Amino acid sequence: LGIIGVVAAITMPTLVANNREKQLITALKKNNALIEQSLYMVQSKYGYTDYAEMFAMNSTQELYNKLAENLKMSKSCGTASNQGCISNNMIGARYRNNGWGSTVSMSNYDQSTSWAKGQLTNGSSIFLHNYVKSGTHNNSAASSTKCNKKDADGNYVYGGVGVQCGLIGIDVNGPNKGPNQFGIDVYGYVVQPTKLSNWESSTIETMRNDKLYYNKYTPGKYENK
């Protein structure tokens, strides 16, 4: 019995952690499907050719309103600040030399009036921002130009961080359940003219490989995982 107890004490934390990881990845996949479906429905309903046209709306609030038409929302905060739809204490997925993620608070999206926020009935939170019109990003001028830039053949020009029409974030377990860290329960998308790419997390790889990608944060340091 003593041996069994020791083995259980060793294996149970691993089993619990693996189960939690699977739950988070499943939640990400479900929310990813909801986001893609909503984008498709907005594109179809309003006749947008692609994401570049869709994210060229006059305001982030307008974009949020149209996307929310196709999502089951329990609370809509829109661009109002400090309404509690998302956490304002999010941690980066990776340690960054420029200081992002070097402290607990990465960005206070909940406080920003440039981001639209809302909570879904499934317990998740969504936050988004379009660059083309609202442009408060430090690269907004370049982003606004490059999002719509085409070559001589009429194809969109990709390359560089400036190719951004907007950003979408999803907290798969909402603002009141931790750790509120990108790569664990928070995931992001860079919206490019015709596709979604990773933002602040390995969103696509997590869904493809059923694996979380992040640095475990502890106050004062990061540990590789």
PyRosetta script that sets phi, psi and omega in degrees:
from pyrosetta import init, pose_from_sequence

init()
pose = pose_from_sequence("LGIIGVVAAITMPTLVANNREKQLITALKKNNALIEQSLYMVQSKYGYTDYAEMFAMNSTQELYNKLAENLKMSKSCGTASNQGCISNNMIGARYRNNGWGSTVSMSNYDQSTSWAKGQLTNGSSIFLHNYVKSGTHNNSAASSTKCNKKDADGNYVYGGVGVQCGLIGIDVNGPNKGPNQFGIDVYGYVVQPTKLSNWESSTIETMRNDKLYYNKYTPGKYENK")
pose.set_psi(1, -37.7)
pose.set_omega(1, 179.2)
pose.set_phi(2, -61.9)
pose.set_psi(2, -42.6)
pose.set_omega(2, 179.4)
pose.set_phi(3, -64.8)
pose.set_psi(3, -43.5)
pose.set_omega(3, 179.2)
pose.set_phi(4, -59.9)
pose.set_psi(4, -40.5)
pose.set_omega(4, 179.0)
pose.set_phi(5, -63.4)
pose.set_psi(5, -41.2)
pose.set_omega(5, 179.1)
pose.set_phi(6, -65.0)
pose.set_psi(6, -44.9)
pose.set_omega(6, 179.5)
pose.set_phi(7, -61.3)
pose.set_psi(7, -43.2)
pose.set_omega(7, 179.4)
pose.set_phi(8, -62.6)
pose.set_psi(8, -40.7)
pose.set_omega(8, -179.9)
pose.set_phi(9, -64.3)
pose.set_psi(9, -30.5)
pose.set_omega(9, -179.7)
pose.set_phi(10, -80.2)
pose.set_psi(10, -43.2)
pose.set_omega(10, -172.3)
pose.set_phi(11, -84.7)
pose.set_psi(11, -30.5)
pose.set_omega(11, -174.9)
pose.set_phi(12, -59.7)
pose.set_psi(12, -46.2)
pose.set_omega(12, 178.7)
pose.set_phi(13, -58.3)
pose.set_psi(13, -37.8)
pose.set_omega(13, 178.9)
pose.set_phi(14, -66.4)
pose.set_psi(14, -42.5)
pose.set_omega(14, 178.7)
pose.set_phi(15, -63.5)
pose.set_psi(15, -42.5)
pose.set_omega(15, 178.7)
pose.set_phi(16, -63.6)
pose.set_psi(16, -43.6)
pose.set_omega(16, -179.8)
pose.set_phi(17, -64.5)
pose.set_psi(17, -42.0)
pose.set_omega(17, 179.4)
pose.set_phi(18, -64.9)
pose.set_psi(18, -39.9)
pose.set_omega(18, 179.0)
pose.set_phi(19, -66.0)
pose.set_psi(19, -41.7)
pose.set_omega(19, 178.2)
pose.set_phi(20, -63.1)
pose.set_psi(20, -41.1)
pose.set_omega(20, 179.1)
pose.set_phi(21, -62.0)
pose.set_psi(21, -42.6)
pose.set_omega(21, 178.7)
pose.set_phi(22, -62.9)
pose.set_psi(22, -39.8)
pose.set_omega(22, 179.1)
pose.set_phi(23, -63.7)
pose.set_psi(23, -41.4)
pose.set_omega(23, 179.8)
pose.set_phi(24, -66.8)
pose.set_psi(24, -41.1)
pose.set_omega(24, 179.9)
pose.set_phi(25, -67.4)
pose.set_psi(25, -40.6)
pose.set_omega(25, 177.0)
pose.set_phi(26, -61.7)
pose.set_psi(26, -42.5)
pose.set_omega(26, 178.7)
pose.set_phi(27, -63.7)
pose.set_psi(27, -39.0)
pose.set_omega(27, 177.2)
pose.set_phi(28, -61.2)
pose.set_psi(28, -46.8)
pose.set_omega(28, -178.6)
pose.set_phi(29, -61.6)
pose.set_psi(29, -41.2)
pose.set_omega(29, 179.9)
pose.set_phi(30, -65.4)
pose.set_psi(30, -43.2)
pose.set_omega(30, 179.3)
pose.set_phi(31, -70.3)
pose.set_psi(31, -34.1)
pose.set_omega(31, 175.7)
pose.set_phi(32, -59.9)
pose.set_psi(32, -42.8)
pose.set_omega(32, 179.0)
pose.set_phi(33, -63.5)
pose.set_psi(33, -39.9)
pose.set_omega(33, 179.0)
pose.set_phi(34, -64.2)
pose.set_psi(34, -43.6)
pose.set_omega(34, -179.5)
pose.set_phi(35, -64.8)
pose.set_psi(35, -46.9)
pose.set_omega(35, -179.9)
pose.set_phi(36, -62.7)
pose.set_psi(36, -39.5)
pose.set_omega(36, 178.6)
pose.set_phi(37, -64.8)
pose.set_psi(37, -42.5)
pose.set_omega(37, -180.0)
pose.set_phi(38, -64.8)
pose.set_psi(38, -42.9)
pose.set_omega(38, 177.5)
pose.set_phi(39, -60.4)
pose.set_psi(39, -42.9)
pose.set_omega(39, -179.8)
pose.set_phi(40, -63.8)
pose.set_psi(40, -42.8)
pose.set_omega(40, -177.5)
pose.set_phi(41, -68.2)
pose.set_psi(41, -38.3)
pose.set_omega(41, 175.7)
pose.set_phi(42, -64.6)
pose.set_psi(42, -43.6)
pose.set_omega(42, 179.5)
pose.set_phi(43, -60.6)
pose.set_psi(43, -42.7)
pose.set_omega(43, -178.7)
pose.set_phi(44, -71.0)
pose.set_psi(44, -45.0)
pose.set_omega(44, -175.3)
pose.set_phi(45, -65.7)
pose.set_psi(45, -42.1)
pose.set_omega(45, -173.9)
pose.set_phi(46, -100.7)
pose.set_psi(46, 1.2)
pose.set_omega(46, 172.9)
pose.set_phi(47, 75.2)
pose.set_psi(47, 26.5)
pose.set_omega(47, 177.3)
pose.set_phi(48, -75.1)
pose.set_psi(48, 138.3)
pose.set_omega(48, -179.8)
pose.set_phi(49, -71.7)
pose.set_psi(49, -37.1)
pose.set_omega(49, -175.3)
pose.set_phi(50, -160.1)
pose.set_psi(50, -175.3)
pose.set_omega(50, -178.7)
pose.set_phi(51, -67.5)
pose.set_psi(51, -30.7)
pose.set_omega(51, 179.7)
pose.set_phi(52, -60.7)
pose.set_psi(52, -43.2)
pose.set_omega(52, 177.4)
pose.set_phi(53, -69.5)
pose.set_psi(53, -42.1)
pose.set_omega(53, -177.3)
pose.set_phi(54, -62.4)
pose.set_psi(54, -43.1)
pose.set_omega(54, -175.5)
pose.set_phi(55, -85.3)
pose.set_psi(55, 6.3)
pose.set_omega(55, 175.5)
pose.set_phi(56, -92.6)
pose.set_psi(56, 22.7)
pose.set_omega(56, 177.6)
pose.set_phi(57, -66.7)
pose.set_psi(57, 166.2)
pose.set_omega(57, -175.8)
pose.set_phi(58, -69.3)
pose.set_psi(58, -23.3)
pose.set_omega(58, -177.6)
pose.set_phi(59, -155.2)
pose.set_psi(59, 158.8)
pose.set_omega(59, 175.1)
pose.set_phi(60, -65.1)
pose.set_psi(60, -35.6)
pose.set_omega(60, 178.9)
pose.set_phi(61, -61.7)
pose.set_psi(61, -41.4)
pose.set_omega(61, 178.4)
pose.set_phi(62, -62.8)
pose.set_psi(62, -43.4)
pose.set_omega(62, 178.5)
pose.set_phi(63, -62.4)
pose.set_psi(63, -45.6)
pose.set_omega(63, 179.7)
pose.set_phi(64, -60.1)
pose.set_psi(64, -43.9)
pose.set_omega(64, -178.7)
pose.set_phi(65, -58.6)
pose.set_psi(65, -41.2)
pose.set_omega(65, -178.3)
pose.set_phi(66, -71.3)
pose.set_psi(66, -40.0)
pose.set_omega(66, 177.2)
pose.set_phi(67, -66.7)
pose.set_psi(67, -38.3)
pose.set_omega(67, -177.7)
pose.set_phi(68, -67.0)
pose.set_psi(68, -20.5)
pose.set_omega(68, 176.7)
pose.set_phi(69, -58.0)
pose.set_psi(69, -27.7)
pose.set_omega(69, -174.4)
pose.set_phi(70, -108.2)
pose.set_psi(70, 7.4)
pose.set_omega(70, 180.0)
pose.set_phi(71, -119.2)
pose.set_psi(71, 144.2)
pose.set_omega(71, 177.2)
pose.set_phi(72, -84.4)
pose.set_psi(72, 104.2)
pose.set_omega(72, -174.7)
pose.set_phi(73, -99.5)
pose.set_psi(73, 136.7)
pose.set_omega(73, 173.1)
pose.set_phi(74, -96.7)
pose.set_psi(74, -23.2)
pose.set_omega(74, 178.9)
pose.set_phi(75, -156.3)
pose.set_psi(75, 130.3)
pose.set_omega(75, 177.6)
pose.set_phi(76, -115.7)
pose.set_psi(76, 117.8)
pose.set_omega(76, 178.2)
pose.set_phi(77, -98.7)
pose.set_psi(77, -20.2)
pose.set_omega(77, -178.1)
pose.set_phi(78, 57.4)
pose.set_psi(78, -142.1)
pose.set_omega(78, -178.8)
pose.set_phi(79, -91.0)
pose.set_psi(79, 4.9)
pose.set_omega(79, 175.8)
pose.set_phi(80, -65.1)
pose.set_psi(80, 148.5)
pose.set_omega(80, -176.2)
pose.set_phi(81, -95.9)
pose.set_psi(81, 152.0)
pose.set_omega(81, 172.2)
pose.set_phi(82, 56.4)
pose.set_psi(82, 44.5)
pose.set_omega(82, 179.6)
pose.set_phi(83, -101.6)
pose.set_psi(83, -6.4)
pose.set_omega(83, 173.9)
pose.set_phi(84, 83.7)
pose.set_psi(84, 12.9)
pose.set_omega(84, 178.6)
pose.set_phi(85, -72.5)
pose.set_psi(85, -28.7)
pose.set_omega(85, 177.5)
pose.set_phi(86, -135.4)
pose.set_psi(86, 163.2)
pose.set_omega(86, 177.7)
pose.set_phi(87, -73.7)
pose.set_psi(87, 143.4)
pose.set_omega(87, 173.3)
pose.set_phi(88, -102.0)
pose.set_psi(88, 21.0)
pose.set_omega(88, -176.5)
pose.set_phi(89, -134.4)
pose.set_psi(89, 56.3)
pose.set_omega(89, -176.5)
pose.set_phi(90, -89.7)
pose.set_psi(90, 143.8)
pose.set_omega(90, -177.4)
pose.set_phi(91, -107.2)
pose.set_psi(91, 142.7)
pose.set_omega(91, 178.5)
pose.set_phi(92, -70.2)
pose.set_psi(92, 156.1)
pose.set_omega(92, 178.7)
pose.set_phi(93, -73.9)
pose.set_psi(93, -30.8)
pose.set_omega(93, -176.6)
pose.set_phi(94, -129.8)
pose.set_psi(94, 152.2)
pose.set_omega(94, 171.8)
pose.set_phi(95, -70.5)
pose.set_psi(95, 136.2)
pose.set_omega(95, -178.8)
pose.set_phi(96, -123.6)
pose.set_psi(96, 138.5)
pose.set_omega(96, -178.8)
pose.set_phi(97, -67.0)
pose.set_psi(97, -22.8)
pose.set_omega(97, -179.8)
pose.set_phi(98, -81.6)
pose.set_psi(98, 3.5)
pose.set_omega(98, 176.1)
pose.set_phi(99, 102.1)
pose.set_psi(99, -17.5)
pose.set_omega(99, 177.5)
pose.set_phi(100, -63.6)
pose.set_psi(100, 125.1)
pose.set_omega(100, 179.0)
pose.set_phi(101, 88.0)
pose.set_psi(101, -6.6)
pose.set_omega(101, -180.0)
pose.set_phi(102, -78.1)
pose.set_psi(102, -13.8)
pose.set_omega(102, 172.3)
pose.set_phi(103, -124.9)
pose.set_psi(103, 169.7)
pose.set_omega(103, -176.4)
pose.set_phi(104, -61.5)
pose.set_psi(104, -43.6)
pose.set_omega(104, -176.6)
pose.set_phi(105, -86.7)
pose.set_psi(105, 117.3)
pose.set_omega(105, 179.6)
pose.set_phi(106, -90.2)
pose.set_psi(106, -54.0)
pose.set_omega(106, 178.0)
pose.set_phi(107, -152.2)
pose.set_psi(107, 141.0)
pose.set_omega(107, 179.8)
pose.set_phi(108, -95.1)
pose.set_psi(108, 72.6)
pose.set_omega(108, -177.5)
pose.set_phi(109, -62.0)
pose.set_psi(109, -33.3)
pose.set_omega(109, -178.5)
pose.set_phi(110, -64.8)
pose.set_psi(110, -28.1)
pose.set_omega(110, -179.0)
pose.set_phi(111, -84.1)
pose.set_psi(111, -15.7)
pose.set_omega(111, -173.3)
pose.set_phi(112, -83.7)
pose.set_psi(112, 135.5)
pose.set_omega(112, 174.2)
pose.set_phi(113, -89.4)
pose.set_psi(113, 2.2)
pose.set_omega(113, 176.1)
pose.set_phi(114, -89.6)
pose.set_psi(114, -12.7)
pose.set_omega(114, -179.7)
pose.set_phi(115, -110.4)
pose.set_psi(115, 138.4)
pose.set_omega(115, 172.9)
pose.set_phi(116, -98.4)
pose.set_psi(116, 137.5)
pose.set_omega(116, -173.2)
pose.set_phi(117, -131.8)
pose.set_psi(117, 151.0)
pose.set_omega(117, 176.3)
pose.set_phi(118, -162.9)
pose.set_psi(118, 162.1)
pose.set_omega(118, 177.1)
pose.set_phi(119, -113.6)
pose.set_psi(119, 137.9)
pose.set_omega(119, 178.7)
pose.set_phi(120, -93.7)
pose.set_psi(120, 158.6)
pose.set_omega(120, -179.5)
pose.set_phi(121, -67.3)
pose.set_psi(121, -16.3)
pose.set_omega(121, 178.2)
pose.set_phi(122, -83.5)
pose.set_psi(122, 3.4)
pose.set_omega(122, 177.8)
pose.set_phi(123, 95.5)
pose.set_psi(123, -5.2)
pose.set_omega(123, 179.9)
pose.set_phi(124, -87.0)
pose.set_psi(124, 165.3)
pose.set_omega(124, 175.1)
pose.set_phi(125, -124.0)
pose.set_psi(125, 147.2)
pose.set_omega(125, 178.2)
pose.set_phi(126, -126.2)
pose.set_psi(126, 143.5)
pose.set_omega(126, 174.7)
pose.set_phi(127, -143.3)
pose.set_psi(127, 142.5)
pose.set_omega(127, -173.9)
pose.set_phi(128, -151.6)
pose.set_psi(128, 163.7)
pose.set_omega(128, -176.2)
pose.set_phi(129, -156.8)
pose.set_psi(129, 131.9)
pose.set_omega(129, 174.5)
pose.set_phi(130, -105.9)
pose.set_psi(130, 137.1)
pose.set_omega(130, -174.8)
pose.set_phi(131, -87.7)
pose.set_psi(131, -32.2)
pose.set_omega(131, -164.9)
pose.set_phi(132, -59.0)
pose.set_psi(132, -40.4)
pose.set_omega(132, -178.9)
pose.set_phi(133, -106.2)
pose.set_psi(133, -43.9)
pose.set_omega(133, -172.1)
pose.set_phi(134, -78.6)
pose.set_psi(134, -35.6)
pose.set_omega(134, 172.2)
pose.set_phi(135, 33.5)
pose.set_psi(135, 78.7)
pose.set_omega(135, 170.3)
pose.set_phi(136, -114.4)
pose.set_psi(136, -1.9)
pose.set_omega(136, 179.0)
pose.set_phi(137, -65.9)
pose.set_psi(137, 149.8)
pose.set_omega(137, -178.4)
pose.set_phi(138, -66.5)
pose.set_psi(138, -9.7)
pose.set_omega(138, 176.2)
pose.set_phi(139, -119.4)
pose.set_psi(139, 27.8)
pose.set_omega(139, -170.4)
pose.set_phi(140, -63.6)
pose.set_psi(140, -39.2)
pose.set_omega(140, -178.1)
pose.set_phi(141, -63.5)
pose.set_psi(141, -45.6)
pose.set_omega(141, 178.8)
pose.set_phi(142, -66.5)
pose.set_psi(142, -40.5)
pose.set_omega(142, -178.9)
pose.set_phi(143, -63.0)
pose.set_psi(143, -41.3)
pose.set_omega(143, -178.1)
pose.set_phi(144, -62.6)
pose.set_psi(144, -37.4)
pose.set_omega(144, -179.7)
pose.set_phi(145, -75.3)
pose.set_psi(145, -49.8)
pose.set_omega(145, -171.6)
pose.set_phi(146, -72.3)
pose.set_psi(146, -25.7)
pose.set_omega(146, 178.9)
pose.set_phi(147, -58.6)
pose.set_psi(147, -35.4)
pose.set_omega(147, -176.5)
pose.set_phi(148, -105.0)
pose.set_psi(148, 5.0)
pose.set_omega(148, -173.7)
pose.set_phi(149, -74.6)
pose.set_psi(149, 131.4)
pose.set_omega(149, 179.0)
pose.set_phi(150, -125.0)
pose.set_psi(150, 155.7)
pose.set_omega(150, 177.3)
pose.set_phi(151, -85.4)
pose.set_psi(151, -174.9)
pose.set_omega(151, -176.4)
pose.set_phi(152, -63.1)
pose.set_psi(152, -22.9)
pose.set_omega(152, -180.0)
pose.set_phi(153, -91.7)
pose.set_psi(153, 1.6)
pose.set_omega(153, 178.1)
pose.set_phi(154, 87.5)
pose.set_psi(154, 11.9)
pose.set_omega(154, 179.0)
pose.set_phi(155, -94.5)
pose.set_psi(155, 143.7)
pose.set_omega(155, 178.5)
pose.set_phi(156, -64.2)
pose.set_psi(156, 142.6)
pose.set_omega(156, 179.5)
pose.set_phi(157, -95.9)
pose.set_psi(157, 117.4)
pose.set_omega(157, 177.4)
pose.set_phi(158, -104.4)
pose.set_psi(158, 161.6)
pose.set_omega(158, 177.3)
pose.set_phi(159, 128.8)
pose.set_psi(159, 125.9)
pose.set_omega(159, 180.0)
pose.set_phi(160, 89.8)
pose.set_psi(160, 157.0)
pose.set_omega(160, -176.2)
pose.set_phi(161, -69.8)
pose.set_psi(161, -13.5)
pose.set_omega(161, -178.0)
pose.set_phi(162, -73.6)
pose.set_psi(162, -12.9)
pose.set_omega(162, -178.3)
pose.set_phi(163, -79.8)
pose.set_psi(163, 75.7)
pose.set_omega(163, -177.6)
pose.set_phi(164, -137.0)
pose.set_psi(164, 123.1)
pose.set_omega(164, 173.5)
pose.set_phi(165, -90.8)
pose.set_psi(165, -22.2)
pose.set_omega(165, 179.8)
pose.set_phi(166, 174.5)
pose.set_psi(166, -177.7)
pose.set_omega(166, 179.0)
pose.set_phi(167, -132.6)
pose.set_psi(167, 144.4)
pose.set_omega(167, 173.9)
pose.set_phi(168, -129.8)
pose.set_psi(168, 131.7)
pose.set_omega(168, 176.4)
pose.set_phi(169, -121.4)
pose.set_psi(169, 150.2)
pose.set_omega(169, 177.9)
pose.set_phi(170, -138.0)
pose.set_psi(170, 127.6)
pose.set_omega(170, 173.0)
pose.set_phi(171, -103.1)
pose.set_psi(171, 107.1)
pose.set_omega(171, -167.5)
pose.set_phi(172, -69.3)
pose.set_psi(172, -18.1)
pose.set_omega(172, 177.5)
pose.set_phi(173, -122.3)
pose.set_psi(173, 17.3)
pose.set_omega(173, 173.1)
pose.set_phi(174, 79.5)
pose.set_psi(174, 174.8)
pose.set_omega(174, -172.4)
pose.set_phi(175, -75.3)
pose.set_psi(175, -18.5)
pose.set_omega(175, -172.8)
pose.set_phi(176, -97.7)
pose.set_psi(176, 1.3)
pose.set_omega(176, 176.1)
pose.set_phi(177, -120.0)
pose.set_psi(177, 128.8)
pose.set_omega(177, -178.3)
pose.set_phi(178, -77.4)
pose.set_psi(178, 178.7)
pose.set_omega(178, 4.4)
pose.set_phi(179, -89.2)
pose.set_psi(179, 2.6)
pose.set_omega(179, -177.6)
pose.set_phi(180, 55.4)
pose.set_psi(180, 48.0)
pose.set_omega(180, -179.2)
pose.set_phi(181, -121.3)
pose.set_psi(181, 133.9)
pose.set_omega(181, 174.8)
pose.set_phi(182, -58.9)
pose.set_psi(182, 134.3)
pose.set_omega(182, -179.8)
pose.set_phi(183, 96.5)
pose.set_psi(183, -12.8)
pose.set_omega(183, 177.4)
pose.set_phi(184, -114.7)
pose.set_psi(184, -69.7)
pose.set_omega(184, 178.6)
pose.set_phi(185, -119.7)
pose.set_psi(185, -3.6)
pose.set_omega(185, 175.6)
pose.set_phi(186, -118.3)
pose.set_psi(186, 135.2)
pose.set_omega(186, -178.5)
pose.set_phi(187, -137.4)
pose.set_psi(187, 152.0)
pose.set_omega(187, -176.7)
pose.set_phi(188, -134.2)
pose.set_psi(188, 155.8)
pose.set_omega(188, 177.6)
pose.set_phi(189, -128.6)
pose.set_psi(189, 133.8)
pose.set_omega(189, 163.4)
pose.set_phi(190, -86.5)
pose.set_psi(190, 124.3)
pose.set_omega(190, 177.6)
pose.set_phi(191, -89.2)
pose.set_psi(191, 114.9)
pose.set_omega(191, 176.8)
pose.set_phi(192, -106.4)
pose.set_psi(192, 171.6)
pose.set_omega(192, -170.7)
pose.set_phi(193, -50.8)
pose.set_psi(193, -38.7)
pose.set_omega(193, -176.2)
pose.set_phi(194, -131.0)
pose.set_psi(194, 12.3)
pose.set_omega(194, -177.2)
pose.set_phi(195, -160.3)
pose.set_psi(195, 167.2)
pose.set_omega(195, 174.0)
pose.set_phi(196, -107.3)
pose.set_psi(196, 133.8)
pose.set_omega(196, 177.9)
pose.set_phi(197, -122.0)
pose.set_psi(197, 175.9)
pose.set_omega(197, -178.5)
pose.set_phi(198, -71.7)
pose.set_psi(198, 141.8)
pose.set_omega(198, 170.1)
pose.set_phi(199, -134.9)
pose.set_psi(199, 118.9)
pose.set_omega(199, 175.5)
pose.set_phi(200, 60.9)
pose.set_psi(200, 5.1)
pose.set_omega(200, 179.0)
pose.set_phi(201, -160.7)
pose.set_psi(201, 158.8)
pose.set_omega(201, 177.1)
pose.set_phi(202, -86.9)
pose.set_psi(202, 62.2)
pose.set_omega(202, -173.9)
pose.set_phi(203, -58.2)
pose.set_psi(203, -49.9)
pose.set_omega(203, -176.3)
pose.set_phi(204, -67.0)
pose.set_psi(204, -43.4)
pose.set_omega(204, -179.4)
pose.set_phi(205, -66.4)
pose.set_psi(205, -35.7)
pose.set_omega(205, 178.4)
pose.set_phi(206, -60.2)
pose.set_psi(206, -44.4)
pose.set_omega(206, 179.3)
pose.set_phi(207, -70.7)
pose.set_psi(207, -36.1)
pose.set_omega(207, -177.0)
pose.set_phi(208, -72.7)
pose.set_psi(208, -41.0)
pose.set_omega(208, -172.3)
pose.set_phi(209, -104.3)
pose.set_psi(209, -1.1)
pose.set_omega(209, -177.4)
pose.set_phi(210, 52.5)
pose.set_psi(210, 50.4)
pose.set_omega(210, -176.8)
pose.set_phi(211, -147.1)
pose.set_psi(211, 139.1)
pose.set_omega(211, 175.9)
pose.set_phi(212, -86.0)
pose.set_psi(212, 142.8)
pose.set_omega(212, 179.0)
pose.set_phi(213, -124.5)
pose.set_psi(213, 111.5)
pose.set_omega(213, -178.8)
pose.set_phi(214, -168.2)
pose.set_psi(214, 166.9)
pose.set_omega(214, 170.3)
pose.set_phi(215, -103.2)
pose.set_psi(215, 124.2)
pose.set_omega(215, -179.6)
pose.set_phi(216, -65.3)
pose.set_psi(216, 124.6)
pose.set_omega(216, -177.8)
pose.set_phi(217, -93.1)
pose.set_psi(217, 132.1)
pose.set_omega(217, 167.5)
pose.set_phi(218, -130.8)
pose.set_psi(218, 145.5)
pose.set_omega(218, -176.6)
pose.set_phi(219, -50.7)
pose.set_psi(219, 120.3)
pose.set_omega(219, 176.9)
pose.set_phi(220, 98.9)
pose.set_psi(220, -14.3)
pose.set_omega(220, -179.4)
pose.set_phi(221, -162.3)
pose.set_psi(221, 168.7)
pose.set_omega(221, 173.9)
pose.set_phi(222, -118.1)
pose.set_psi(222, 146.9)
pose.set_omega(222, 176.6)
pose.set_phi(223, -120.1)
pose.set_psi(223, 133.3)
pose.set_omega(223, 179.0)
pose.set_phi(224, -66.6)
pose.set_psi(224, 141.8)
pose.set_omega(224, 175.0)
pose.set_phi(225, -133.6)
pose.dump_pdb("model.pdb")
